[in-house]
Amino acid sequence: MPASLLVSRHPLVAHKLTLLRGQAVSRIEYTQLMYEISLLLAYEATSNLPTNNVEVITERGITSGAALKSNEPAVIPVLRSGLIMADGFRHALPQAVIGHIGIHQSKQTRQMTEYMASLPSPEDRLFIILDPVIATGDTACRAIEILLEHGVAASNIIFVAFIASESGKNRVLSEHPEIRICCASIDAGIDNNGTGLNASFQVVPGIGSVSKKIFGFQTESLPS
């Protein structure tokens, strides 16, 4: 496994991902599992955050402790489905600042439309991009490029997903070898349903249609 890829081996993550994949899981259960997995992945993704030694005055004396060395980390969900991961990360990192990236990809043409990029200043801070699925890698690569164009150092970017296809993961790491990916599973491949303008790419075995399961409907196009 390359140093830039972290696939969680935690049994709780594996257990909850198994439940999430189930065809019979309800929308309420699906949303709760999303939150729980996000919270666990927040601990995985931030395991190497640098710290400073600090002095702590307790009720019984003085001891040393650790405090995060870097500036406030930035949590950047990719709209819409990345929003479901933000609460877990905010609970793990209450000091984090929150930005948003909006990218819509047409199922007919595969063309991507960027409709939002609300980002904090690119200081020496960690930027954590949140998106539940890396499928073809189109959206993931574009989200990373948006941060790079904003002045964020590649070494300060972590992309966190629940699952990634083998080809999507390979594409992201090939085009952006300095960024890190943290996920719960690398899935076997992509099922291409249809051809040409009717192609629809779904990760196999996957976790279902995320936006539809979370929000109750699928966004097919942006308002004109």
Secondary structure as GFF3:
##gff-version 3
##sequence-region A 1 224
A	DSSP	beta_strand	5	7	.	.	.	ID=ss1
A	DSSP	alpha_helix	11	21	.	.	.	ID=ss2
A	DSSP	alpha_helix	27	45	.	.	.	ID=ss3
A	DSSP	beta_strand	51	58	.	.	.	ID=ss4
A	DSSP	beta_strand	61	68	.	.	.	ID=ss5
A	DSSP	beta_strand	74	79	.	.	.	ID=ss6
A	DSSP	alpha_helix	83	92	.	.	.	ID=ss7
A	DSSP	beta_strand	97	98	.	.	.	ID=ss8
A	DSSP	beta_strand	100	105	.	.	.	ID=ss9
A	DSSP	beta_strand	112	118	.	.	.	ID=ss10
A	DSSP	beta_strand	127	130	.	.	.	ID=ss11
A	DSSP	beta_strand	133	134	.	.	.	ID=ss12
A	DSSP	alpha_helix	138	149	.	.	.	ID=ss13
A	DSSP	three_ten_helix	154	156	.	.	.	ID=ss14
A	DSSP	beta_strand	157	165	.	.	.	ID=ss15
A	DSSP	alpha_helix	166	175	.	.	.	ID=ss16
A	DSSP	beta_strand	180	187	.	.	.	ID=ss17
A	DSSP	beta_strand	189	193	.	.	.	ID=ss18
A	DSSP	three_ten_helix	196	198	.	.	.	ID=ss19
A	DSSP	beta_strand	200	204	.	.	.	ID=ss20
A	DSSP	alpha_helix	210	215	.	.	.	ID=ss21
###
